[in-house]
């Protein structure tokens, strides 16, 4: 679909940059079991049937916290086989592929906040870890992870570093791989931290090919959070363009972005509910 066509479909009266992800269809609500109270911070793997949620489930070892969930008859329910082990001690987590998750501990739980990988072992039905070491070995402030992707021998994690005043949260991308096989901070998200941009990050995820970044942010102290997408160009993620979602106003407050591998499916939180929208055009490859 040509850009001009998008302008006509969305009845825009001004020129807009080409979409990096989307535009998206009118969203539908993601349905969770009524046994889970206040479900939020949803993530789902590439199968579309396994995920994680933060909420309250009274029958769990830790009632309020991270819970493993599975899709049954179009409803997300607790997955009791994946509820044991390290997952019960985490303050937040997002699912990864191949029985891994990326989880974090914040200042309320430990003196030194940290983000690490954890692995699920089907034979024991337990989550173990941390694996591959601490993502940010000099972390002093609480950070939350976006998603973890694997490309060949390398792993990448995008994180949101939370500031004390919650007004200058920043995005960072970490890399793991040879020759050192340890986590290291990259400069990939540096252009998004330019002071003049006045970007206050609220979360981010990458496509599976490491080519695109979808992030939530308040810009220039606006009182709502928008979703943006950008390409990785010359190994940097530069300021992105807003996502267009049918029937969602441009000034709607949208948080907790999550995507499938190529951003063909978008999940987000609005009005205390989780929503899913699908791209109206096939996602284009990263640049």
Backbone as CSV, one residue per row, in Angstrom:
resi,resn,N_x,N_y,N_z,CA_x,CA_y,CA_z,C_x,C_y,C_z
1,UNK,0.853,-1.192,0.000,0.000,0.000,0.000,0.889,1.243,0.000
2,UNK,0.651,2.144,-0.890,1.453,3.364,-0.971,1.154,4.281,0.199
3,UNK,2.092,5.148,0.493,1.885,6.092,1.590,0.664,6.955,1.334
4,UNK,0.503,7.381,0.080,-0.666,8.200,-0.233,-1.941,7.452,0.043
5,UNK,-1.923,6.133,-0.215,-3.108,5.332,0.085,-3.418,5.324,1.561
6,UNK,-2.363,5.216,2.368,-2.569,5.255,3.822,-3.168,6.583,4.238
7,UNK,-2.690,7.674,3.617,-3.244,8.987,3.947,-4.744,9.012,3.688
8,UNK,-5.173,8.395,2.573,-6.586,8.413,2.235,-7.387,7.536,3.186
9,UNK,-6.842,6.346,3.498,-7.564,5.435,4.395,-7.773,6.075,5.752
10,UNK,-6.706,6.731,6.253,-6.790,7.303,7.603,-7.271,8.753,7.585
11,UNK,-7.621,9.279,6.401,-8.182,10.611,6.269,-7.283,11.668,6.913
12,UNK,-5.972,11.523,6.633,-5.024,12.478,7.186,-4.934,13.687,6.270
13,UNK,-4.834,14.850,6.849,-4.776,16.072,6.077,-3.358,16.615,5.974
14,UNK,-2.381,15.825,6.399,-1.008,16.266,6.323,-0.150,15.077,5.911
15,UNK,1.051,15.376,5.440,1.971,14.316,5.072,2.471,13.619,6.328
16,UNK,2.588,12.297,6.242,3.107,11.529,7.368,4.242,10.656,6.873
17,UNK,5.234,10.352,7.744,6.320,9.470,7.337,5.773,8.071,7.057
18,UNK,6.453,7.299,6.220,6.022,5.917,5.975,6.004,5.121,7.271
19,UNK,5.043,4.228,7.399,4.925,3.414,8.602,6.070,2.411,8.680
20,UNK,6.657,2.265,9.862,7.662,1.240,10.103,6.976,-0.069,10.448
21,UNK,5.953,0.005,11.275,5.091,-1.122,11.612,3.641,-0.666,11.450
22,UNK,2.780,-1.548,10.958,1.392,-1.177,10.759,1.190,-0.482,9.424
23,UNK,0.093,0.294,9.270,-0.946,0.614,10.264,-1.719,-0.627,10.696
24,UNK,-2.417,-0.502,11.827,-3.061,-1.638,12.460,-4.578,-1.521,12.428
25,UNK,-5.202,-2.695,12.475,-6.657,-2.778,12.504,-7.197,-2.317,13.848
26,UNK,-8.502,-2.156,13.908,-9.157,-1.825,15.169,-8.856,-2.920,16.193
27,UNK,-8.390,-2.570,17.380,-7.955,-3.583,18.341,-9.103,-4.357,18.966
28,UNK,-8.791,-5.576,19.395,-9.731,-6.410,20.142,-9.135,-6.684,21.515
29,UNK,-9.978,-6.802,22.508,-9.505,-7.015,23.872,-8.957,-8.428,24.044
30,UNK,-7.832,-8.528,24.741,-7.261,-9.817,25.105,-7.982,-10.292,26.372
31,UNK,-8.489,-11.513,26.334,-9.336,-12.020,27.420,-8.512,-12.882,28.368
32,UNK,-8.568,-12.548,29.649,-7.903,-13.320,30.693,-8.939,-13.992,31.583
33,UNK,-8.543,-15.106,32.188,-9.426,-15.807,33.111,-9.815,-14.880,34.265
34,UNK,-11.069,-14.911,34.690,-11.490,-14.090,35.835,-10.798,-14.475,37.138
35,UNK,-10.087,-15.615,37.156,-9.351,-16.004,38.359,-8.076,-15.184,38.543
36,UNK,-7.680,-14.426,37.496,-6.491,-13.572,37.571,-6.947,-12.132,37.754
37,UNK,-6.593,-11.537,38.866,-6.989,-10.154,39.150,-5.920,-9.187,38.632
38,UNK,-6.377,-8.061,38.080,-5.503,-6.995,37.592,-4.390,-7.525,36.693
39,UNK,-4.699,-8.272,35.636,-3.645,-8.769,34.752,-3.073,-7.648,33.879
40,UNK,-1.761,-7.516,33.870,-1.100,-6.533,33.011,0.317,-6.986,32.716
41,UNK,1.034,-6.203,31.908,2.385,-6.535,31.476,2.408,-7.897,30.786
42,UNK,1.578,-8.030,29.770,1.395,-9.275,29.029,2.513,-9.479,28.018
43,UNK,2.981,-10.720,27.893,3.918,-11.093,26.832,3.561,-12.489,26.349
44,UNK,3.834,-12.749,25.076,3.469,-14.027,24.465,4.590,-14.457,23.534
45,UNK,4.844,-15.785,23.442,5.910,-16.262,22.558,5.386,-16.453,21.140
46,UNK,6.262,-16.936,20.249,5.910,-17.020,18.835,4.835,-18.064,18.544
47,UNK,4.605,-18.991,19.474,3.533,-19.970,19.273,2.158,-19.336,19.404
48,UNK,2.098,-18.191,20.094,0.822,-17.535,20.337,-0.011,-18.202,21.404
49,UNK,0.540,-19.203,22.080,-0.242,-19.964,23.062,0.373,-19.986,24.456
50,UNK,1.585,-19.475,24.612,2.231,-19.440,25.922,2.679,-18.019,26.208
51,UNK,2.510,-17.595,27.459,2.884,-16.233,27.792,3.137,-16.060,29.269
52,UNK,3.330,-14.798,29.652,3.499,-14.400,31.043,2.619,-13.191,31.300
53,UNK,2.221,-13.042,32.540,1.404,-11.912,32.961,1.793,-11.529,34.379
54,UNK,1.613,-10.280,34.737,1.752,-9.865,36.129,0.348,-9.608,36.660
55,UNK,0.029,-10.210,37.779,-1.300,-10.050,38.352,-1.417,-10.825,39.651
56,UNK,-2.632,-10.991,40.092,-2.884,-11.706,41.342,-3.648,-12.996,41.052
57,UNK,-3.071,-14.106,41.497,-3.707,-15.411,41.395,-3.583,-16.066,42.768
58,UNK,-4.658,-16.092,43.556,-4.576,-16.489,44.971,-3.994,-17.872,45.214
59,UNK,-4.118,-18.795,44.279,-3.676,-20.171,44.515,-2.209,-20.393,44.142
60,UNK,-1.520,-19.349,43.723,-0.114,-19.484,43.339,0.788,-19.381,44.566
61,UNK,2.031,-19.920,44.474,2.990,-19.781,45.589,3.196,-18.332,45.999
62,UNK,3.200,-17.432,45.024,3.267,-15.990,45.284,2.065,-15.380,44.590
63,UNK,1.072,-15.010,45.350,-0.221,-14.626,44.768,-0.097,-13.472,43.785
64,UNK,0.562,-12.391,44.205,0.730,-11.229,43.338,2.141,-11.225,42.787
65,UNK,2.245,-11.356,41.483,3.552,-11.416,40.858,3.450,-11.904,39.432
66,UNK,4.558,-12.471,38.943,4.607,-12.991,37.582,3.964,-14.372,37.545
67,UNK,3.125,-14.612,36.531,2.466,-15.912,36.384,2.583,-16.402,34.951
68,UNK,2.781,-17.702,34.818,2.776,-18.341,33.502,1.334,-18.573,33.071
69,UNK,1.058,-18.282,31.804,-0.299,-18.436,31.299,-0.270,-19.162,29.951
70,UNK,-1.414,-19.729,29.579,-1.553,-20.398,28.285,-2.924,-20.063,27.711
71,UNK,-3.027,-20.155,26.389,-4.264,-19.816,25.703,-5.129,-21.065,25.547
72,UNK,-6.332,-20.999,26.104,-7.286,-22.108,26.029,-8.640,-21.543,25.616
73,UNK,-9.116,-21.960,24.439,-10.424,-21.504,23.953,-10.542,-19.978,23.967
74,UNK,-9.520,-19.324,23.413,-9.495,-17.862,23.270,-9.448,-17.113,24.599
75,UNK,-9.057,-17.791,25.665,-8.923,-17.154,26.981,-7.584,-17.548,27.586
76,UNK,-6.885,-16.558,28.129,-5.613,-16.816,28.787,-5.856,-17.234,30.232
77,UNK,-5.356,-18.428,30.571,-5.550,-19.003,31.900,-4.185,-19.338,32.499
78,UNK,-4.155,-19.559,33.801,-2.925,-19.949,34.482,-2.444,-21.295,33.953
79,UNK,-1.129,-21.396,33.735,-0.497,-22.651,33.321,0.197,-23.253,34.537
80,UNK,-0.479,-24.128,35.278,0.064,-24.588,36.564,1.381,-25.351,36.433
81,UNK,1.639,-25.983,35.295,2.872,-26.746,35.127,4.101,-25.848,35.054
82,UNK,3.917,-24.553,34.789,5.054,-23.651,34.600,5.091,-22.553,35.670
83,UNK,4.505,-22.843,36.816,4.371,-21.832,37.875,5.386,-21.971,39.000
84,UNK,6.326,-22.916,38.891,7.229,-23.193,40.009,8.658,-22.742,39.706
85,UNK,9.433,-22.551,40.788,10.840,-22.216,40.641,11.100,-20.729,40.703
86,UNK,12.110,-20.267,39.951,12.589,-18.887,40.036,11.532,-17.857,39.666
87,UNK,10.549,-18.248,38.876,9.522,-17.297,38.442,8.775,-16.686,39.624
88,UNK,8.707,-17.428,40.723,7.934,-16.952,41.887,8.624,-15.822,42.635
89,UNK,9.899,-15.573,42.361,10.631,-14.529,43.095,10.827,-13.255,42.277
90,UNK,10.392,-13.249,41.014,10.661,-12.117,40.145,9.646,-10.993,40.333
91,UNK,10.112,-9.764,40.150,9.219,-8.599,40.216,8.602,-8.279,38.855
92,UNK,9.110,-8.893,37.812,8.562,-8.723,36.470,9.292,-9.638,35.525
93,UNK,8.648,-9.996,34.413,9.292,-10.876,33.439,8.528,-10.842,32.128
94,UNK,9.248,-11.108,31.041,8.654,-11.272,29.723,9.147,-12.575,29.119
95,UNK,8.283,-13.250,28.422,8.630,-14.551,27.871,9.558,-14.404,26.676
96,UNK,10.417,-15.404,26.485,11.295,-15.489,25.326,11.018,-16.821,24.627
97,UNK,11.816,-17.135,23.615,11.625,-18.383,22.884,12.361,-19.537,23.570
98,UNK,11.998,-20.751,23.189,12.718,-21.965,23.608,12.803,-22.118,25.118
99,UNK,11.686,-21.848,25.797,11.593,-22.063,27.248,12.510,-21.140,28.054
100,UNK,12.683,-19.914,27.593,13.413,-18.915,28.355,12.494,-17.729,28.664
101,UNK,12.890,-16.964,29.671,12.263,-15.665,29.932,13.354,-14.689,30.331
102,UNK,13.039,-13.411,30.244,13.929,-12.364,30.742,13.212,-11.693,31.905
103,UNK,13.794,-11.775,33.099,13.113,-11.294,34.294,13.946,-10.297,35.062
104,UNK,13.291,-9.578,35.975,14.018,-8.552,36.724,13.578,-8.495,38.184
105,UNK,14.497,-7.978,38.985,14.265,-7.689,40.397,14.475,-6.198,40.587
106,UNK,13.578,-5.549,41.309,13.700,-4.098,41.485,14.173,-3.752,42.892
107,UNK,14.244,-2.459,43.154,14.792,-1.989,44.426,13.989,-2.432,45.643
108,UNK,12.726,-2.759,45.427,11.906,-3.186,46.561,12.288,-4.578,47.049
109,UNK,13.024,-5.329,46.227,13.356,-6.719,46.569,14.827,-6.927,46.904
110,UNK,15.712,-6.194,46.244,17.149,-6.402,46.426,17.864,-5.057,46.485
111,UNK,19.043,-5.074,47.097,19.824,-3.843,47.177,20.334,-3.414,45.801
112,UNK,20.669,-4.398,44.960,21.181,-4.117,43.628,20.218,-4.694,42.600
113,UNK,19.375,-3.869,41.990,18.420,-4.368,40.990,19.147,-5.076,39.851
114,UNK,18.477,-6.033,39.231,19.142,-6.764,38.159,18.142,-7.346,37.171
115,UNK,18.646,-7.607,35.971,17.896,-8.276,34.904,18.695,-9.499,34.481
116,UNK,18.016,-10.645,34.328,18.704,-11.879,33.946,17.779,-12.767,33.132
117,UNK,18.393,-13.715,32.429,17.645,-14.772,31.754,17.323,-15.893,32.746
118,UNK,16.203,-16.546,32.519,15.839,-17.730,33.282,15.317,-18.780,32.305
119,UNK,15.540,-20.063,32.645,15.162,-21.153,31.752,14.183,-22.095,32.430
120,UNK,13.206,-22.564,31.638,12.243,-23.549,32.135,12.720,-24.948,31.769
121,UNK,12.676,-25.861,32.752,13.082,-27.245,32.551,11.844,-28.146,32.620
122,UNK,11.370,-28.639,31.460,10.124,-29.426,31.433,10.172,-30.687,32.290
123,UNK,11.362,-31.310,32.417,11.437,-32.559,33.175,11.140,-32.357,34.658
124,UNK,11.552,-31.213,35.183,11.294,-30.921,36.598,10.138,-29.952,36.795
125,UNK,9.650,-29.364,35.680,8.581,-28.363,35.726,8.961,-27.189,36.637
126,UNK,10.201,-26.743,36.478,10.720,-25.651,37.307,11.446,-24.638,36.419
127,UNK,11.343,-23.359,36.816,12.152,-22.311,36.217,13.454,-22.201,37.010
128,UNK,14.584,-22.254,36.301,15.882,-22.120,36.943,16.625,-20.909,36.427
129,UNK,17.671,-20.536,37.131,18.477,-19.398,36.702,18.977,-18.622,37.900
130,UNK,19.606,-17.496,37.649,19.783,-16.848,36.347,20.735,-17.607,35.427
131,UNK,20.555,-17.388,34.120,21.431,-17.944,33.105,22.122,-16.804,32.371
132,UNK,23.302,-17.029,31.877,24.106,-16.095,31.071,24.513,-14.828,31.813
133,UNK,24.403,-14.825,33.140,24.876,-13.687,33.912,23.889,-12.540,33.966
134,UNK,24.242,-11.514,34.737,23.402,-10.329,34.894,23.583,-9.433,33.671
135,UNK,22.465,-8.950,33.125,22.528,-8.155,31.895,23.314,-6.874,32.107
136,UNK,23.013,-6.138,33.154,23.687,-4.868,33.443,24.429,-5.013,34.761
137,UNK,25.731,-5.236,34.695,26.501,-5.537,35.911,26.751,-4.322,36.781
138,UNK,26.490,-3.120,36.275,26.696,-1.907,37.076,25.380,-1.187,37.319
139,UNK,24.292,-1.899,37.201,22.975,-1.289,37.365,22.766,-0.830,38.799
140,UNK,22.335,0.420,38.978,22.046,0.944,40.304,20.577,1.318,40.459
141,UNK,19.930,1.637,39.341,18.512,1.960,39.363,17.706,0.779,38.805
142,UNK,16.435,0.721,39.171,15.582,-0.331,38.656,15.418,-0.188,37.142
143,UNK,15.565,-1.292,36.434,15.296,-1.338,35.002,14.330,-2.474,34.722
144,UNK,13.519,-2.295,33.700,12.620,-3.364,33.277,13.038,-3.800,31.878
145,UNK,12.897,-5.079,31.600,13.298,-5.609,30.304,12.151,-5.528,29.318
146,UNK,12.506,-5.359,28.061,11.534,-5.502,26.993,11.502,-6.951,26.576
147,UNK,12.116,-7.267,25.441,12.213,-8.664,25.046,13.656,-9.044,24.781
148,UNK,13.892,-10.338,24.768,15.193,-10.898,24.469,15.101,-11.584,23.115
149,UNK,16.023,-11.266,22.198,16.036,-11.907,20.891,17.382,-12.572,20.671
150,UNK,17.395,-13.603,19.846,18.614,-14.349,19.531,18.810,-14.319,18.021
151,UNK,19.983,-13.843,17.587,20.329,-13.820,16.168,21.688,-14.482,16.017
152,UNK,21.705,-15.718,15.518,22.955,-16.453,15.386,23.571,-16.733,16.744
153,UNK,24.802,-16.259,16.942,25.498,-16.482,18.217,25.309,-15.328,19.187
154,UNK,24.507,-14.347,18.820,24.328,-13.168,19.654,22.925,-13.096,20.239
155,UNK,22.838,-12.489,21.408,21.574,-12.182,22.057,21.501,-10.676,22.275
156,UNK,20.285,-10.142,22.229,20.077,-8.725,22.493,18.881,-8.557,23.425
157,UNK,18.999,-7.612,24.346,17.900,-7.262,25.251,17.750,-5.749,25.256
158,UNK,16.518,-5.275,25.092,16.244,-3.848,25.236,15.651,-3.636,26.623
159,UNK,16.124,-2.618,27.322,15.650,-2.344,28.676,15.205,-0.889,28.804
160,UNK,14.391,-0.646,29.804,13.986,0.722,30.162,14.515,1.010,31.555
161,UNK,15.416,1.965,31.654,15.984,2.347,32.944,15.094,3.401,33.569
162,UNK,14.591,3.121,34.753,13.640,4.007,35.422,14.375,5.038,36.258
163,UNK,14.033,6.292,36.080,14.644,7.367,36.857,13.887,7.564,38.159
164,UNK,14.539,8.197,39.121,13.900,8.419,40.427,12.647,9.273,40.312
165,UNK,12.668,10.235,39.398,11.510,11.119,39.263,10.491,10.612,38.243
166,UNK,10.801,9.487,37.576,9.926,8.888,36.566,9.654,9.853,35.412
167,UNK,10.552,10.782,35.184,10.382,11.754,34.105,11.471,11.652,33.035
168,UNK,12.535,10.926,33.330,13.646,10.812,32.394,14.059,9.356,32.214
169,UNK,13.080,8.472,32.112,13.372,7.063,31.867,14.029,6.908,30.489
170,UNK,14.995,6.026,30.382,15.762,5.913,29.140,15.805,4.474,28.643
171,UNK,15.980,4.325,27.325,16.091,3.020,26.688,17.559,2.659,26.494
172,UNK,17.852,1.373,26.655,19.205,0.882,26.427,19.120,-0.507,25.787
173,UNK,20.099,-0.844,24.979,20.166,-2.157,24.335,21.474,-2.820,24.735
174,UNK,21.370,-4.061,25.217,22.541,-4.834,25.638,22.749,-6.006,24.686
175,UNK,24.012,-6.412,24.542,24.389,-7.487,23.617,25.190,-8.543,24.370
176,UNK,24.945,-9.808,24.006,25.687,-10.932,24.588,26.190,-11.812,23.452
177,UNK,27.473,-12.190,23.514,27.992,-13.067,22.480,29.498,-13.126,22.505
178,UNK,30.079,-13.841,21.520,31.533,-13.957,21.466,32.172,-12.617,21.107
179,UNK,33.445,-12.415,21.471,34.311,-13.444,22.060,34.189,-13.583,23.577
180,UNK,33.675,-12.571,24.253,33.672,-12.609,25.712,32.529,-13.383,26.324
181,UNK,31.442,-13.573,25.570,30.253,-14.244,26.091,29.809,-13.648,27.423
182,UNK,29.669,-12.328,27.412,29.130,-11.614,28.563,28.299,-10.458,28.033
183,UNK,27.432,-9.922,28.875,26.554,-8.834,28.462,27.315,-7.511,28.439
184,UNK,27.042,-6.704,27.416,27.692,-5.398,27.301,26.684,-4.395,26.753
185,UNK,26.777,-3.168,27.242,25.904,-2.095,26.767,26.349,-1.649,25.382
186,UNK,25.389,-1.501,24.463,25.680,-0.979,23.133,25.246,0.489,23.049
187,UNK,25.553,1.121,21.936,25.094,2.489,21.711,23.870,2.558,20.823
188,UNK,23.190,1.430,20.625,22.095,1.375,19.656,20.938,2.313,20.003
189,UNK,20.649,2.489,21.276,19.532,3.350,21.669,19.973,4.765,22.020
190,UNK,21.253,5.081,21.837,21.760,6.401,22.225,21.023,7.552,21.558
191,UNK,20.663,7.472,20.260,19.950,8.605,19.648,18.608,8.914,20.298
192,UNK,18.026,7.946,20.994,16.744,8.178,21.664,16.920,8.860,23.018
193,UNK,18.166,8.997,23.455,18.425,9.632,24.735,18.894,11.068,24.630
194,UNK,18.871,11.620,23.420,19.284,13.014,23.234,18.372,13.930,24.048
195,UNK,18.972,14.804,24.828,18.199,15.621,25.773,17.135,16.466,25.076
196,UNK,17.446,16.989,23.905,16.488,17.859,23.215,15.228,17.102,22.781
197,UNK,15.310,15.791,22.674,14.150,15.003,22.273,13.096,14.946,23.374
198,UNK,13.545,15.052,24.625,12.644,15.005,25.787,11.774,13.752,25.758
199,UNK,12.436,12.611,25.582,11.745,11.319,25.506,11.790,10.642,26.867
200,UNK,10.628,10.331,27.404,10.514,9.606,28.662,9.968,8.216,28.354
201,UNK,10.844,7.226,28.357,10.497,5.883,27.888,9.612,5.132,28.880
202,UNK,8.709,4.308,28.324,7.798,3.501,29.135,7.851,2.021,28.783
203,UNK,8.776,1.635,27.903,8.897,0.237,27.524,9.235,0.106,26.058
204,UNK,9.811,-1.050,25.671,10.211,-1.242,24.280,10.416,-2.723,24.001
205,UNK,10.240,-3.084,22.720,10.492,-4.443,22.239,11.088,-4.357,20.837
206,UNK,11.830,-5.398,20.452,12.455,-5.455,19.135,11.857,-6.586,18.314
207,UNK,11.930,-6.445,16.980,11.549,-7.547,16.117,12.612,-8.642,16.201
208,UNK,12.230,-9.849,15.798,13.112,-11.001,15.954,14.397,-10.881,15.147
209,UNK,14.360,-10.104,14.044,15.554,-9.943,13.219,16.438,-8.787,13.679
210,UNK,16.068,-8.137,14.787,16.841,-7.027,15.340,16.781,-5.801,14.439
211,UNK,15.790,-5.761,13.536,15.726,-4.675,12.573,14.858,-3.502,12.969
212,UNK,13.911,-3.709,13.901,12.986,-2.647,14.282,12.820,-2.612,15.797
213,UNK,12.497,-1.436,16.284,12.231,-1.217,17.706,10.868,-0.543,17.834
214,UNK,10.007,-1.114,18.661,8.719,-0.500,18.998,8.815,-0.042,20.447
215,UNK,8.540,1.237,20.694,8.694,1.731,22.056,7.534,2.639,22.458
216,UNK,7.292,2.693,23.751,6.289,3.581,24.338,7.016,4.723,25.033
217,UNK,6.527,5.936,24.826,7.211,7.084,25.422,6.293,8.287,25.503
218,UNK,6.555,9.108,26.515,5.993,10.451,26.578,7.009,11.381,25.913
219,UNK,6.532,12.254,25.056,7.414,13.172,24.354,7.137,14.600,24.807
220,UNK,8.213,15.314,25.150,8.112,16.729,25.523,7.092,16.968,26.634
221,UNK,7.085,16.059,27.621,6.268,16.211,28.828,4.763,16.210,28.548
222,UNK,4.350,15.581,27.456,2.916,15.428,27.231,2.329,14.523,28.304
223,UNK,1.018,14.635,28.511,0.393,13.869,29.589,-0.171,12.538,29.094
224,UNK,0.334,12.028,27.984,-0.069,10.709,27.504,1.131,10.034,26.859
225,UNK,1.085,8.717,26.825,2.170,7.909,26.271,1.780,7.395,24.894
226,UNK,2.661,7.565,23.915,2.427,7.110,22.553,3.297,5.898,22.235
227,UNK,2.907,5.183,21.195,3.711,4.079,20.683,4.384,4.514,19.387
228,UNK,5.672,4.185,19.262,6.467,4.552,18.100,7.188,3.311,17.571
229,UNK,7.599,3.385,16.308,8.428,2.332,15.729,9.534,2.960,14.909
230,UNK,10.702,2.310,14.912,11.846,2.829,14.189,12.689,1.674,13.671
231,UNK,13.419,1.922,12.567,14.355,0.953,12.038,15.712,1.077,12.726
232,UNK,16.459,-0.019,12.727,17.876,0.051,13.111,18.669,0.380,11.856
233,UNK,19.281,1.538,11.834,20.048,2.012,10.692,21.452,2.377,11.150
234,UNK,22.458,1.812,10.504,23.861,2.001,10.907,24.034,1.645,12.387
235,UNK,23.353,0.567,12.764,23.424,0.004,14.123,22.934,0.974,15.193
236,UNK,21.981,1.832,14.811,21.360,2.743,15.774,19.850,2.788,15.555
237,UNK,19.129,2.936,16.647,17.689,3.187,16.594,17.462,4.683,16.794
238,UNK,17.018,5.352,15.744,16.765,6.789,15.818,15.297,7.048,16.145
239,UNK,14.918,8.267,16.512,13.523,8.564,16.850,12.558,8.038,15.795
240,UNK,11.495,7.381,16.268,10.574,6.702,15.371,9.345,7.511,15.025
241,UNK,8.452,6.851,14.300,7.180,7.467,13.898,6.057,6.831,14.709
242,UNK,5.004,7.591,15.019,3.896,7.032,15.813,3.200,5.893,15.074
243,UNK,2.762,4.911,15.834,1.966,3.832,15.268,0.540,4.323,15.034
244,UNK,-0.051,3.900,13.932,-1.437,4.229,13.618,-2.295,2.996,13.855
245,UNK,-3.291,3.131,14.712,-4.182,2.019,15.068,-5.610,2.481,14.838
246,UNK,-6.326,1.756,14.021,-7.691,2.137,13.672,-8.552,2.268,14.933
247,UNK,-9.351,3.324,14.991,-10.281,3.597,16.094,-9.588,3.961,17.409
248,UNK,-8.281,4.235,17.362,-7.549,4.669,18.556,-7.046,6.086,18.309
249,UNK,-7.505,7.081,19.072,-7.084,8.472,18.847,-5.579,8.649,19.017
250,UNK,-5.042,9.630,18.332,-3.603,9.881,18.390,-3.140,10.261,19.787
251,UNK,-4.031,10.825,20.603,-3.645,11.230,21.953,-4.082,10.227,23.017
252,UNK,-4.416,9.000,22.600,-4.757,7.966,23.580,-3.507,7.554,24.346
253,UNK,-3.671,7.201,25.603,-2.561,6.792,26.454,-2.334,5.294,26.263
254,UNK,-1.224,4.925,25.606,-0.941,3.533,25.253,0.385,3.114,25.877
255,UNK,0.397,1.996,26.563,1.596,1.529,27.244,1.772,0.020,27.021
256,UNK,2.840,-0.525,27.608,3.134,-1.964,27.621,3.114,-2.592,26.228
257,UNK,3.913,-2.070,25.290,3.921,-2.659,23.960,4.527,-4.055,23.940
258,UNK,3.956,-4.912,23.108,4.518,-6.235,22.821,4.178,-6.560,21.379
259,UNK,5.049,-7.278,20.702,4.836,-7.600,19.296,5.191,-9.055,19.033
260,UNK,4.715,-9.566,17.890,5.221,-10.852,17.426,6.556,-10.607,16.743
261,UNK,7.102,-11.621,16.062,8.462,-11.522,15.545,8.706,-10.433,14.531
262,UNK,7.677,-10.053,13.752,7.888,-9.047,12.709,6.976,-7.836,12.854
263,UNK,6.385,-7.637,14.002,5.451,-6.555,14.350,4.180,-6.612,13.504
264,UNK,3.847,-7.798,12.994,2.575,-7.982,12.313,1.408,-7.992,13.277
265,UNK,1.676,-8.353,14.530,0.679,-8.306,15.601,1.208,-7.424,16.716
266,UNK,0.385,-6.528,17.190,0.750,-5.582,18.237,-0.165,-5.776,19.439
267,UNK,0.425,-5.799,20.613,-0.324,-5.819,21.874,0.022,-4.550,22.641
268,UNK,-0.929,-4.013,23.369,-0.669,-2.823,24.168,-1.749,-2.710,25.251
269,UNK,-1.530,-1.803,26.183,-2.468,-1.597,27.286,-3.091,-0.205,27.155
270,UNK,-4.403,-0.150,27.303,-5.137,1.102,27.267,-6.366,0.964,28.153
271,UNK,-6.631,1.986,28.956,-7.811,1.997,29.824,-7.871,0.745,30.694
272,UNK,-6.694,0.353,31.236,-6.571,-0.768,32.167,-6.979,-2.102,31.547
273,UNK,-6.872,-2.206,30.229,-7.128,-3.465,29.531,-5.998,-3.701,28.528
274,UNK,-5.805,-4.971,28.167,-4.812,-5.336,27.167,-5.518,-5.568,25.837
275,UNK,-4.915,-5.039,24.756,-5.537,-5.088,23.441,-4.577,-5.695,22.423
276,UNK,-5.151,-6.260,21.357,-4.370,-6.825,20.259,-4.865,-6.242,18.943
277,UNK,-3.921,-5.871,18.078,-4.255,-5.350,16.754,-3.336,-5.994,15.730
278,UNK,-3.828,-6.199,14.525,-3.034,-6.825,13.472,-2.744,-5.817,12.366
279,UNK,-1.575,-5.966,11.745,-1.167,-5.051,10.683,-2.066,-5.207,9.463
280,UNK,-2.428,-4.078,8.856,-3.283,-4.100,7.666,-2.496,-4.375,6.393
281,UNK,-1.175,-4.299,6.482,-0.291,-4.641,5.357,0.791,-5.571,5.878
282,UNK,1.365,-6.383,4.985,2.434,-7.277,5.396,3.620,-6.462,5.900
283,UNK,4.195,-6.849,7.072,5.349,-6.112,7.591,6.494,-6.153,6.600
284,UNK,7.124,-4.998,6.408,8.273,-4.936,5.505,9.535,-5.284,6.272
285,UNK,10.552,-5.809,5.591,11.791,-6.165,6.296,12.496,-4.932,6.819
286,UNK,13.338,-5.124,7.870,14.109,-4.012,8.426,15.139,-3.531,7.430
287,UNK,15.677,-2.357,7.687,16.669,-1.761,6.805,18.069,-1.928,7.376
